[in-house]
Amino acid sequence: MAGLADGAGPGGWRGLAELLGWVAVCAAAGLGVAALLRQWRENGLRRYAAIPAAMVAVMAFTYAPYWLGRYAPMAAKILFTTSLQIAGSLAAGGLILWFAYLLWTGRRRS
């Protein structure tokens, strides 16, 4: 991600949020591709479109950071890294709420 910012990238909580956002986006992309590949087991026309759609999604997800790192205008890079920071902040909040829920339900069962 340092190539996207044309430097070392942000430090502190913004850098951590960007990294966590990248992990969350990768996890969501993996789940999306898994959902597409799961269509292969079902009947119908969607079955035959599942594999090419999954391949296109993987190629697009692979090419997007390359394009952003080398050829994109700075406005696209800033938009991408800012959206990663927002996604990371939301993912951190979701993880905190999930851990609080696990602790709350675990104590009520005891």
Biopython code that builds the backbone (N, CA, C, O; Angstrom):
import numpy as np
from Bio.PDB.StructureBuilder import StructureBuilder

atoms = [
    (1, "MET", "N", (0.813, -1.187, 0.000)),
    (1, "MET", "CA", (0.000, 0.000, 0.000)),
    (1, "MET", "C", (0.859, 1.254, 0.000)),
    (1, "MET", "O", (0.366, 2.350, -0.269)),
    (2, "ALA", "N", (2.119, 1.100, 0.295)),
    (2, "ALA", "CA", (2.978, 2.275, 0.293)),
    (2, "ALA", "C", (3.106, 2.850, -1.108)),
    (2, "ALA", "O", (3.301, 4.054, -1.271)),
    (3, "GLY", "N", (2.998, 1.996, -2.119)),
    (3, "GLY", "CA", (3.075, 2.468, -3.492)),
    (3, "GLY", "C", (1.870, 3.292, -3.892)),
    (3, "GLY", "O", (1.960, 4.141, -4.779)),
    (4, "LEU", "N", (0.743, 3.047, -3.243)),
    (4, "LEU", "CA", (-0.453, 3.813, -3.571)),
    (4, "LEU", "C", (-0.341, 5.253, -3.102)),
    (4, "LEU", "O", (-0.830, 6.167, -3.765)),
    (5, "ALA", "N", (0.288, 5.452, -1.988)),
    (5, "ALA", "CA", (0.397, 6.798, -1.425)),
    (5, "ALA", "C", (1.629, 7.524, -1.941)),
    (5, "ALA", "O", (1.881, 8.669, -1.566)),
    (6, "ASP", "N", (2.401, 6.859, -2.806)),
    (6, "ASP", "CA", (3.663, 7.422, -3.293)),
    (6, "ASP", "C", (4.585, 7.792, -2.146)),
    (6, "ASP", "O", (5.244, 8.832, -2.175)),
    (7, "GLY", "N", (4.625, 6.944, -1.150)),
    (7, "GLY", "CA", (5.475, 7.170, 0.010)),
    (7, "GLY", "C", (5.249, 6.068, 1.024)),
    (7, "GLY", "O", (4.823, 4.965, 0.681)),
    (8, "ALA", "N", (5.536, 6.377, 2.263)),
    (8, "ALA", "CA", (5.432, 5.380, 3.322)),
    (8, "ALA", "C", (4.008, 5.167, 3.796)),
    (8, "ALA", "O", (3.749, 4.195, 4.505)),
    (9, "GLY", "N", (3.084, 6.026, 3.438)),
    (9, "GLY", "CA", (1.705, 5.876, 3.889)),
    (9, "GLY", "C", (1.511, 6.518, 5.247)),
    (9, "GLY", "O", (2.467, 6.972, 5.875)),
    (10, "PRO", "N", (0.278, 6.554, 5.690)),
    (10, "PRO", "CA", (0.003, 7.208, 6.965)),
    (10, "PRO", "C", (0.497, 6.370, 8.142)),
    (10, "PRO", "O", (0.607, 5.147, 8.053)),
    (11, "GLY", "N", (0.782, 7.038, 9.217)),
    (11, "GLY", "CA", (1.195, 6.361, 10.437)),
    (11, "GLY", "C", (0.106, 6.452, 11.487)),
    (11, "GLY", "O", (-0.927, 7.085, 11.269)),
    (12, "GLY", "N", (0.333, 5.836, 12.595)),
    (12, "GLY", "CA", (-0.614, 5.930, 13.697)),
    (12, "GLY", "C", (-1.905, 5.177, 13.433)),
    (12, "GLY", "O", (-1.916, 4.147, 12.760)),
    (13, "TRP", "N", (-2.996, 5.709, 13.976)),
    (13, "TRP", "CA", (-4.279, 5.021, 13.866)),
    (13, "TRP", "C", (-4.789, 4.989, 12.430)),
    (13, "TRP", "O", (-5.511, 4.063, 12.060)),
    (14, "ARG", "N", (-4.429, 5.987, 11.605)),
    (14, "ARG", "CA", (-4.884, 5.966, 10.212)),
    (14, "ARG", "C", (-4.207, 4.850, 9.429)),
    (14, "ARG", "O", (-4.846, 4.214, 8.592)),
    (15, "GLY", "N", (-2.943, 4.603, 9.681)),
    (15, "GLY", "CA", (-2.246, 3.496, 9.027)),
    (15, "GLY", "C", (-2.793, 2.154, 9.463)),
    (15, "GLY", "O", (-2.941, 1.244, 8.647)),
    (16, "LEU", "N", (-3.096, 2.024, 10.760)),
    (16, "LEU", "CA", (-3.683, 0.790, 11.267)),
    (16, "LEU", "C", (-5.078, 0.575, 10.691)),
    (16, "LEU", "O", (-5.440, -0.550, 10.345)),
    (17, "ALA", "N", (-5.863, 1.646, 10.588)),
    (17, "ALA", "CA", (-7.203, 1.543, 10.008)),
    (17, "ALA", "C", (-7.118, 1.162, 8.534)),
    (17, "ALA", "O", (-7.947, 0.394, 8.046)),
    (18, "GLU", "N", (-6.133, 1.686, 7.828)),
    (18, "GLU", "CA", (-5.963, 1.341, 6.411)),
    (18, "GLU", "C", (-5.591, -0.126, 6.255)),
    (18, "GLU", "O", (-6.109, -0.806, 5.369)),
    (19, "LEU", "N", (-4.706, -0.616, 7.100)),
    (19, "LEU", "CA", (-4.314, -2.022, 7.045)),
    (19, "LEU", "C", (-5.493, -2.928, 7.390)),
    (19, "LEU", "O", (-5.724, -3.931, 6.714)),
    (20, "LEU", "N", (-6.231, -2.584, 8.426)),
    (20, "LEU", "CA", (-7.404, -3.373, 8.806)),
    (20, "LEU", "C", (-8.475, -3.294, 7.715)),
    (20, "LEU", "O", (-9.186, -4.270, 7.478)),
    (21, "GLY", "N", (-8.593, -2.156, 7.059)),
    (21, "GLY", "CA", (-9.518, -2.026, 5.940)),
    (21, "GLY", "C", (-9.131, -2.920, 4.783)),
    (21, "GLY", "O", (-9.993, -3.526, 4.147)),
    (22, "TRP", "N", (-7.830, -3.008, 4.503)),
    (22, "TRP", "CA", (-7.364, -3.883, 3.434)),
    (22, "TRP", "C", (-7.678, -5.336, 3.766)),
    (22, "TRP", "O", (-8.086, -6.096, 2.887)),
    (23, "VAL", "N", (-7.492, -5.733, 5.026)),
    (23, "VAL", "CA", (-7.814, -7.101, 5.441)),
    (23, "VAL", "C", (-9.313, -7.356, 5.302)),
    (23, "VAL", "O", (-9.722, -8.422, 4.842)),
    (24, "ALA", "N", (-10.134, -6.378, 5.698)),
    (24, "ALA", "CA", (-11.588, -6.541, 5.602)),
    (24, "ALA", "C", (-12.037, -6.622, 4.144)),
    (24, "ALA", "O", (-12.910, -7.426, 3.815)),
    (25, "VAL", "N", (-11.459, -5.807, 3.271)),
    (25, "VAL", "CA", (-11.826, -5.839, 1.855)),
    (25, "VAL", "C", (-11.395, -7.164, 1.228)),
    (25, "VAL", "O", (-12.133, -7.730, 0.420)),
    (26, "CYS", "N", (-10.222, -7.664, 1.585)),
    (26, "CYS", "CA", (-9.769, -8.954, 1.064)),
    (26, "CYS", "C", (-10.674, -10.085, 1.546)),
    (26, "CYS", "O", (-11.007, -10.983, 0.773)),
    (27, "ALA", "N", (-11.071, -10.049, 2.809)),
    (27, "ALA", "CA", (-11.981, -11.070, 3.339)),
    (27, "ALA", "C", (-13.332, -11.009, 2.636)),
    (27, "ALA", "O", (-13.903, -12.047, 2.302)),
    (28, "ALA", "N", (-13.847, -9.804, 2.410)),
    (28, "ALA", "CA", (-15.127, -9.659, 1.715)),
    (28, "ALA", "C", (-15.017, -10.142, 0.267)),
    (28, "ALA", "O", (-15.944, -10.768, -0.247)),
    (29, "ALA", "N", (-13.907, -9.860, -0.386)),
    (29, "ALA", "CA", (-13.715, -10.333, -1.760)),
    (29, "ALA", "C", (-13.632, -11.852, -1.795)),
    (29, "ALA", "O", (-14.181, -12.483, -2.699)),
    (30, "GLY", "N", (-12.961, -12.434, -0.836)),
    (30, "GLY", "CA", (-12.884, -13.898, -0.759)),
    (30, "GLY", "C", (-14.251, -14.531, -0.535)),
    (30, "GLY", "O", (-14.568, -15.557, -1.136)),
    (31, "LEU", "N", (-15.055, -13.927, 0.325)),
    (31, "LEU", "CA", (-16.404, -14.439, 0.549)),
    (31, "LEU", "C", (-17.275, -14.274, -0.690)),
    (31, "LEU", "O", (-18.107, -15.133, -0.984)),
    (32, "GLY", "N", (-17.090, -13.180, -1.413)),
    (32, "GLY", "CA", (-17.836, -12.972, -2.647)),
    (32, "GLY", "C", (-17.490, -13.995, -3.709)),
    (32, "GLY", "O", (-18.381, -14.512, -4.383)),
    (33, "VAL", "N", (-16.207, -14.295, -3.869)),
    (33, "VAL", "CA", (-15.791, -15.307, -4.832)),
    (33, "VAL", "C", (-16.288, -16.683, -4.397)),
    (33, "VAL", "O", (-16.691, -17.488, -5.236)),
    (34, "ALA", "N", (-16.263, -16.959, -3.098)),
    (34, "ALA", "CA", (-16.794, -18.232, -2.605)),
    (34, "ALA", "C", (-18.286, -18.356, -2.889)),
    (34, "ALA", "O", (-18.766, -19.437, -3.228)),
    (35, "ALA", "N", (-19.022, -17.257, -2.753)),
    (35, "ALA", "CA", (-20.454, -17.287, -3.065)),
    (35, "ALA", "C", (-20.679, -17.533, -4.551)),
    (35, "ALA", "O", (-21.619, -18.233, -4.927)),
    (36, "LEU", "N", (-19.828, -16.963, -5.396)),
    (36, "LEU", "CA", (-19.944, -17.219, -6.832)),
    (36, "LEU", "C", (-19.634, -18.679, -7.157)),
    (36, "LEU", "O", (-20.329, -19.304, -7.957)),
    (37, "LEU", "N", (-18.603, -19.208, -6.544)),
    (37, "LEU", "CA", (-18.242, -20.601, -6.816)),
    (37, "LEU", "C", (-19.260, -21.578, -6.245)),
    (37, "LEU", "O", (-19.387, -22.694, -6.749)),
    (38, "ARG", "N", (-19.976, -21.188, -5.222)),
    (38, "ARG", "CA", (-21.015, -22.042, -4.650)),
    (38, "ARG", "C", (-22.174, -22.211, -5.640)),
    (38, "ARG", "O", (-22.893, -23.208, -5.580)),
    (39, "GLN", "N", (-22.360, -21.250, -6.544)),
    (39, "GLN", "CA", (-23.414, -21.341, -7.544)),
    (39, "GLN", "C", (-23.183, -22.511, -8.499)),
    (39, "GLN", "O", (-24.133, -22.983, -9.122)),
    (40, "TRP", "N", (-21.954, -22.984, -8.627)),
    (40, "TRP", "CA", (-21.644, -24.070, -9.534)),
    (40, "TRP", "C", (-22.384, -25.350, -9.147)),
    (40, "TRP", "O", (-22.670, -26.175, -10.014)),
    (41, "ARG", "N", (-22.695, -25.531, -7.881)),
    (41, "ARG", "CA", (-23.372, -26.739, -7.424)),
    (41, "ARG", "C", (-24.876, -26.714, -7.681)),
    (41, "ARG", "O", (-25.537, -27.746, -7.568)),
    (42, "GLU", "N", (-25.415, -25.568, -8.019)),
    (42, "GLU", "CA", (-26.847, -25.450, -8.238)),
    (42, "GLU", "C", (-27.184, -25.641, -9.717)),
    (42, "GLU", "O", (-26.302, -25.653, -10.575)),
    (43, "ASN", "N", (-28.456, -25.788, -9.989)),
    (43, "ASN", "CA", (-28.925, -25.961, -11.365)),
    (43, "ASN", "C", (-29.278, -24.613, -11.969)),
    (43, "ASN", "O", (-29.444, -23.622, -11.258)),
    (44, "GLY", "N", (-29.388, -24.590, -13.279)),
    (44, "GLY", "CA", (-29.830, -23.383, -13.952)),
    (44, "GLY", "C", (-28.708, -22.686, -14.700)),
    (44, "GLY", "O", (-27.561, -23.132, -14.722)),
    (45, "LEU", "N", (-29.087, -21.579, -15.308)),
    (45, "LEU", "CA", (-28.150, -20.824, -16.132)),
    (45, "LEU", "C", (-27.063, -20.142, -15.290)),
    (45, "LEU", "O", (-25.941, -19.953, -15.759)),
    (46, "ARG", "N", (-27.399, -19.778, -14.057)),
    (46, "ARG", "CA", (-26.395, -19.138, -13.201)),
    (46, "ARG", "C", (-25.202, -20.048, -12.938)),
    (46, "ARG", "O", (-24.105, -19.573, -12.641)),
    (47, "ARG", "N", (-25.416, -21.352, -13.046)),
    (47, "ARG", "CA", (-24.338, -22.303, -12.818)),
    (47, "ARG", "C", (-23.203, -22.080, -13.809)),
    (47, "ARG", "O", (-22.032, -22.127, -13.430)),
    (48, "TYR", "N", (-23.534, -21.839, -15.062)),
    (48, "TYR", "CA", (-22.507, -21.701, -16.092)),
    (48, "TYR", "C", (-21.851, -20.332, -16.094)),
    (48, "TYR", "O", (-20.767, -20.167, -16.654)),
    (49, "ALA", "N", (-22.474, -19.376, -15.493)),
    (49, "ALA", "CA", (-21.892, -18.036, -15.407)),
    (49, "ALA", "C", (-21.046, -17.862, -14.150)),
    (49, "ALA", "O", (-20.343, -16.861, -14.018)),
    (50, "ALA", "N", (-21.101, -18.810, -13.234)),
    (50, "ALA", "CA", (-20.420, -18.657, -11.944)),
    (50, "ALA", "C", (-18.899, -18.656, -12.088)),
    (50, "ALA", "O", (-18.228, -17.789, -11.527)),
    (51, "ILE", "N", (-18.358, -19.603, -12.821)),
    (51, "ILE", "CA", (-16.896, -19.712, -12.944)),
    (51, "ILE", "C", (-16.305, -18.509, -13.678)),
    (51, "ILE", "O", (-15.343, -17.926, -13.178)),
    (52, "PRO", "N", (-16.834, -18.107, -14.842)),
    (52, "PRO", "CA", (-16.276, -16.907, -15.485)),
    (52, "PRO", "C", (-16.439, -15.646, -14.644)),
    (52, "PRO", "O", (-15.552, -14.793, -14.629)),
    (53, "ALA", "N", (-17.566, -15.523, -13.944)),
    (53, "ALA", "CA", (-17.759, -14.347, -13.090)),
    (53, "ALA", "C", (-16.751, -14.335, -11.946)),
    (53, "ALA", "O", (-16.227, -13.277, -11.596)),
    (54, "ALA", "N", (-16.476, -15.489, -11.367)),
    (54, "ALA", "CA", (-15.472, -15.567, -10.300)),
    (54, "ALA", "C", (-14.085, -15.233, -10.832)),
    (54, "ALA", "O", (-13.309, -14.547, -10.168)),
    (55, "MET", "N", (-13.775, -15.717, -12.029)),
    (55, "MET", "CA", (-12.460, -15.413, -12.611)),
    (55, "MET", "C", (-12.322, -13.921, -12.917)),
    (55, "MET", "O", (-11.262, -13.342, -12.678)),
    (56, "VAL", "N", (-13.363, -13.301, -13.434)),
    (56, "VAL", "CA", (-13.321, -11.861, -13.710)),
    (56, "VAL", "C", (-13.175, -11.074, -12.410)),
    (56, "VAL", "O", (-12.442, -10.087, -12.361)),
    (57, "ALA", "N", (-13.871, -11.508, -11.357)),
    (57, "ALA", "CA", (-13.764, -10.818, -10.071)),
    (57, "ALA", "C", (-12.347, -10.909, -9.504)),
    (57, "ALA", "O", (-11.818, -9.924, -8.989)),
    (58, "VAL", "N", (-11.743, -12.076, -9.597)),
    (58, "VAL", "CA", (-10.372, -12.243, -9.093)),
    (58, "VAL", "C", (-9.395, -11.408, -9.920)),
    (58, "VAL", "O", (-8.496, -10.778, -9.362)),
    (59, "MET", "N", (-9.561, -11.396, -11.242)),
    (59, "MET", "CA", (-8.663, -10.602, -12.087)),
    (59, "MET", "C", (-8.821, -9.108, -11.807)),
    (59, "MET", "O", (-7.833, -8.376, -11.765)),
    (60, "ALA", "N", (-10.056, -8.659, -11.617)),
    (60, "ALA", "CA", (-10.279, -7.242, -11.327)),
    (60, "ALA", "C", (-9.696, -6.868, -9.972)),
    (60, "ALA", "O", (-9.100, -5.802, -9.820)),
    (61, "PHE", "N", (-9.869, -7.745, -8.989)),
    (61, "PHE", "CA", (-9.337, -7.464, -7.656)),
    (61, "PHE", "C", (-7.809, -7.485, -7.655)),
    (61, "PHE", "O", (-7.177, -6.778, -6.870)),
    (62, "THR", "N", (-7.220, -8.289, -8.528)),
    (62, "THR", "CA", (-5.770, -8.348, -8.622)),
    (62, "THR", "C", (-5.217, -7.146, -9.380)),
    (62, "THR", "O", (-4.175, -6.608, -9.008)),
    (63, "TYR", "N", (-5.904, -6.718, -10.440)),
    (63, "TYR", "CA", (-5.398, -5.641, -11.272)),
    (63, "TYR", "C", (-5.613, -4.259, -10.655)),
    (63, "TYR", "O", (-4.822, -3.349, -10.904)),
    (64, "ALA", "N", (-6.662, -4.085, -9.861)),
    (64, "ALA", "CA", (-6.986, -2.762, -9.308)),
    (64, "ALA", "C", (-5.837, -2.164, -8.482)),
    (64, "ALA", "O", (-5.497, -1.002, -8.704)),
    (65, "PRO", "N", (-5.222, -2.896, -7.541)),
    (65, "PRO", "CA", (-4.092, -2.293, -6.816)),
    (65, "PRO", "C", (-2.892, -2.000, -7.703)),
    (65, "PRO", "O", (-2.167, -1.033, -7.469)),
    (66, "TYR", "N", (-2.677, -2.832, -8.724)),
    (66, "TYR", "CA", (-1.581, -2.570, -9.653)),
    (66, "TYR", "C", (-1.820, -1.260, -10.407)),
    (66, "TYR", "O", (-0.917, -0.433, -10.534)),
    (67, "TRP", "N", (-3.043, -1.082, -10.902)),
    (67, "TRP", "CA", (-3.383, 0.153, -11.612)),
    (67, "TRP", "C", (-3.303, 1.355, -10.677)),
    (67, "TRP", "O", (-2.801, 2.412, -11.058)),
    (68, "LEU", "N", (-3.797, 1.190, -9.459)),
    (68, "LEU", "CA", (-3.761, 2.302, -8.509)),
    (68, "LEU", "C", (-2.334, 2.669, -8.127)),
    (68, "LEU", "O", (-2.036, 3.836, -7.871)),
    (69, "GLY", "N", (-1.465, 1.691, -8.090)),
    (69, "GLY", "CA", (-0.086, 1.957, -7.698)),
    (69, "GLY", "C", (0.767, 2.566, -8.787)),
    (69, "GLY", "O", (1.742, 3.256, -8.492)),
    (70, "ARG", "N", (0.418, 2.325, -10.050)),
    (70, "ARG", "CA", (1.299, 2.773, -11.124)),
    (70, "ARG", "C", (0.705, 3.856, -12.003)),
    (70, "ARG", "O", (1.406, 4.802, -12.361)),
    (71, "TYR", "N", (-0.573, 3.747, -12.362)),
    (71, "TYR", "CA", (-1.103, 4.592, -13.421)),
    (71, "TYR", "C", (-2.231, 5.520, -12.996)),
    (71, "TYR", "O", (-2.608, 6.413, -13.754)),
    (72, "ALA", "N", (-2.760, 5.333, -11.837)),
    (72, "ALA", "CA", (-3.939, 6.101, -11.428)),
    (72, "ALA", "C", (-3.554, 7.531, -11.055)),
    (72, "ALA", "O", (-2.439, 7.784, -10.599)),
    (73, "PRO", "N", (-4.483, 8.459, -11.253)),
    (73, "PRO", "CA", (-4.234, 9.822, -10.766)),
    (73, "PRO", "C", (-4.264, 9.855, -9.235)),
    (73, "PRO", "O", (-4.821, 8.968, -8.589)),
    (74, "MET", "N", (-3.662, 10.881, -8.686)),
    (74, "MET", "CA", (-3.559, 10.974, -7.227)),
    (74, "MET", "C", (-4.936, 11.027, -6.561)),
    (74, "MET", "O", (-5.092, 10.537, -5.443)),
    (75, "ALA", "N", (-5.926, 11.605, -7.219)),
    (75, "ALA", "CA", (-7.266, 11.666, -6.634)),
    (75, "ALA", "C", (-7.834, 10.261, -6.428)),
    (75, "ALA", "O", (-8.497, 10.010, -5.421)),
    (76, "ALA", "N", (-7.585, 9.343, -7.363)),
    (76, "ALA", "CA", (-8.065, 7.970, -7.214)),
    (76, "ALA", "C", (-7.336, 7.266, -6.072)),
    (76, "ALA", "O", (-7.937, 6.494, -5.325)),
    (77, "LYS", "N", (-6.039, 7.537, -5.942)),
    (77, "LYS", "CA", (-5.275, 6.936, -4.849)),
    (77, "LYS", "C", (-5.776, 7.423, -3.493)),
    (77, "LYS", "O", (-5.924, 6.637, -2.558)),
    (78, "ILE", "N", (-6.032, 8.712, -3.395)),
    (78, "ILE", "CA", (-6.523, 9.274, -2.132)),
    (78, "ILE", "C", (-7.899, 8.714, -1.807)),
    (78, "ILE", "O", (-8.174, 8.385, -0.653)),
    (79, "LEU", "N", (-8.767, 8.601, -2.805)),
    (79, "LEU", "CA", (-10.098, 8.048, -2.592)),
    (79, "LEU", "C", (-10.016, 6.597, -2.133)),
    (79, "LEU", "O", (-10.751, 6.187, -1.235)),
    (80, "PHE", "N", (-9.129, 5.822, -2.742)),
    (80, "PHE", "CA", (-8.982, 4.413, -2.384)),
    (80, "PHE", "C", (-8.450, 4.247, -0.964)),
    (80, "PHE", "O", (-8.996, 3.472, -0.179)),
    (81, "THR", "N", (-7.389, 4.972, -0.636)),
    (81, "THR", "CA", (-6.825, 4.824, 0.705)),
    (81, "THR", "C", (-7.767, 5.368, 1.774)),
    (81, "THR", "O", (-7.824, 4.830, 2.879)),
    (82, "THR", "N", (-8.501, 6.424, 1.459)),
    (82, "THR", "CA", (-9.476, 6.944, 2.415)),
    (82, "THR", "C", (-10.600, 5.946, 2.633)),
    (82, "THR", "O", (-11.052, 5.757, 3.762)),
    (83, "SER", "N", (-11.057, 5.301, 1.559)),
    (83, "SER", "CA", (-12.114, 4.303, 1.725)),
    (83, "SER", "C", (-11.609, 3.088, 2.503)),
    (83, "SER", "O", (-12.372, 2.466, 3.243)),
    (84, "LEU", "N", (-10.333, 2.747, 2.343)),
    (84, "LEU", "CA", (-9.767, 1.665, 3.160)),
    (84, "LEU", "C", (-9.727, 2.056, 4.636)),
    (84, "LEU", "O", (-9.985, 1.221, 5.503)),
    (85, "GLN", "N", (-9.410, 3.308, 4.927)),
    (85, "GLN", "CA", (-9.402, 3.759, 6.315)),
    (85, "GLN", "C", (-10.807, 3.723, 6.909)),
    (85, "GLN", "O", (-10.981, 3.352, 8.070)),
    (86, "ILE", "N", (-11.805, 4.106, 6.121)),
    (86, "ILE", "CA", (-13.188, 4.058, 6.609)),
    (86, "ILE", "C", (-13.615, 2.613, 6.834)),
    (86, "ILE", "O", (-14.227, 2.295, 7.854)),
    (87, "ALA", "N", (-13.292, 1.732, 5.879)),
    (87, "ALA", "CA", (-13.635, 0.314, 6.029)),
    (87, "ALA", "C", (-12.929, -0.287, 7.242)),
    (87, "ALA", "O", (-13.512, -1.097, 7.962)),
    (88, "GLY", "N", (-11.681, 0.105, 7.468)),
    (88, "GLY", "CA", (-10.952, -0.397, 8.631)),
    (88, "GLY", "C", (-11.535, 0.092, 9.940)),
    (88, "GLY", "O", (-11.591, -0.660, 10.913)),
    (89, "SER", "N", (-11.970, 1.341, 9.978)),
    (89, "SER", "CA", (-12.591, 1.864, 11.193)),
    (89, "SER", "C", (-13.909, 1.150, 11.469)),
    (89, "SER", "O", (-14.210, 0.817, 12.616)),
    (90, "LEU", "N", (-14.693, 0.917, 10.423)),
    (90, "LEU", "CA", (-15.951, 0.184, 10.603)),
    (90, "LEU", "C", (-15.692, -1.264, 11.020)),
    (90, "LEU", "O", (-16.413, -1.805, 11.858)),
    (91, "ALA", "N", (-14.681, -1.885, 10.448)),
    (91, "ALA", "CA", (-14.342, -3.259, 10.822)),
    (91, "ALA", "C", (-13.866, -3.325, 12.265)),
    (91, "ALA", "O", (-14.210, -4.263, 12.984)),
    (92, "ALA", "N", (-13.080, -2.344, 12.699)),
    (92, "ALA", "CA", (-12.626, -2.325, 14.092)),
    (92, "ALA", "C", (-13.815, -2.159, 15.041)),
    (92, "ALA", "O", (-13.893, -2.832, 16.068)),
    (93, "GLY", "N", (-14.734, -1.267, 14.696)),
    (93, "GLY", "CA", (-15.929, -1.100, 15.518)),
    (93, "GLY", "C", (-16.772, -2.359, 15.554)),
    (93, "GLY", "O", (-17.301, -2.732, 16.601)),
    (94, "GLY", "N", (-16.896, -3.017, 14.403)),
    (94, "GLY", "CA", (-17.647, -4.270, 14.351)),
    (94, "GLY", "C", (-16.995, -5.366, 15.178)),
    (94, "GLY", "O", (-17.685, -6.136, 15.847)),
    (95, "LEU", "N", (-15.671, -5.441, 15.135)),
    (95, "LEU", "CA", (-14.971, -6.435, 15.955)),
    (95, "LEU", "C", (-15.143, -6.166, 17.440)),
    (95, "LEU", "O", (-15.321, -7.096, 18.227)),
    (96, "ILE", "N", (-15.091, -4.898, 17.824)),
    (96, "ILE", "CA", (-15.288, -4.549, 19.231)),
    (96, "ILE", "C", (-16.690, -4.931, 19.683)),
    (96, "ILE", "O", (-16.868, -5.496, 20.762)),
    (97, "LEU", "N", (-17.689, -4.620, 18.852)),
    (97, "LEU", "CA", (-19.062, -4.982, 19.201)),
    (97, "LEU", "C", (-19.250, -6.495, 19.242)),
    (97, "LEU", "O", (-19.974, -7.007, 20.095)),
    (98, "TRP", "N", (-18.599, -7.216, 18.321)),
    (98, "TRP", "CA", (-18.710, -8.667, 18.309)),
    (98, "TRP", "C", (-18.079, -9.279, 19.563)),
    (98, "TRP", "O", (-18.656, -10.187, 20.161)),
    (99, "PHE", "N", (-16.892, -8.788, 19.969)),
    (99, "PHE", "CA", (-16.259, -9.289, 21.187)),
    (99, "PHE", "C", (-17.091, -8.957, 22.419)),
    (99, "PHE", "O", (-17.201, -9.773, 23.334)),
    (100, "ALA", "N", (-17.679, -7.759, 22.445)),
    (100, "ALA", "CA", (-18.548, -7.397, 23.566)),
    (100, "ALA", "C", (-19.767, -8.314, 23.613)),
    (100, "ALA", "O", (-20.190, -8.727, 24.693)),
    (101, "TYR", "N", (-20.328, -8.632, 22.458)),
    (101, "TYR", "CA", (-21.467, -9.548, 22.411)),
    (101, "TYR", "C", (-21.072, -10.932, 22.910)),
    (101, "TYR", "O", (-21.817, -11.557, 23.665)),
    (102, "LEU", "N", (-19.893, -11.417, 22.487)),
    (102, "LEU", "CA", (-19.440, -12.733, 22.948)),
    (102, "LEU", "C", (-19.229, -12.751, 24.456)),
    (102, "LEU", "O", (-19.593, -13.718, 25.124)),
    (103, "LEU", "N", (-18.645, -11.688, 24.990)),
    (103, "LEU", "CA", (-18.458, -11.627, 26.441)),
    (103, "LEU", "C", (-19.789, -11.538, 27.173)),
    (103, "LEU", "O", (-19.971, -12.167, 28.216)),
    (104, "TRP", "N", (-20.711, -10.764, 26.635)),
    (104, "TRP", "CA", (-22.012, -10.578, 27.284)),
    (104, "TRP", "C", (-22.813, -11.879, 27.287)),
    (104, "TRP", "O", (-23.388, -12.248, 28.311)),
    (105, "THR", "N", (-22.856, -12.573, 26.158)),
    (105, "THR", "CA", (-23.626, -13.807, 26.102)),
    (105, "THR", "C", (-22.915, -14.939, 26.848)),
    (105, "THR", "O", (-23.572, -15.843, 27.365)),
    (106, "GLY", "N", (-21.610, -14.899, 26.909)),
    (106, "GLY", "CA", (-20.866, -15.924, 27.652)),
    (106, "GLY", "C", (-21.084, -15.812, 29.146)),
    (106, "GLY", "O", (-21.140, -16.832, 29.834)),
    (107, "ARG", "N", (-21.209, -14.596, 29.670)),
    (107, "ARG", "CA", (-21.422, -14.425, 31.100)),
    (107, "ARG", "C", (-22.857, -14.741, 31.498)),
    (107, "ARG", "O", (-23.101, -15.202, 32.613)),
    (108, "ARG", "N", (-23.805, -14.501, 30.607)),
    (108, "ARG", "CA", (-25.194, -14.789, 30.943)),
    (108, "ARG", "C", (-25.450, -16.276, 30.986)),
    (108, "ARG", "O", (-26.336, -16.719, 31.717)),
    (109, "ARG", "N", (-24.714, -17.055, 30.237)),
    (109, "ARG", "CA", (-24.896, -18.519, 30.229)),
    (109, "ARG", "C", (-24.268, -19.174, 31.434)),
    (109, "ARG", "O", (-24.680, -20.270, 31.813)),
    (110, "SER", "N", (-23.289, -18.546, 32.048)),
    (110, "SER", "CA", (-22.582, -19.157, 33.179)),
    (110, "SER", "C", (-23.407, -19.175, 34.432)),
    (110, "SER", "O", (-22.946, -19.657, 35.467)),
]
sb = StructureBuilder()
sb.init_structure("model")
sb.init_model(0)
sb.init_chain("A")
sb.init_seg("    ")
for serial, (resi, resn, name, xyz) in enumerate(atoms, 1):
    if name == "N":
        sb.init_residue(resn, " ", resi, " ")
    sb.init_atom(name, np.array(xyz, "f"), 0.0, 1.0, " ", f" {name:<3s}", serial, name[0])
structure = sb.get_structure()
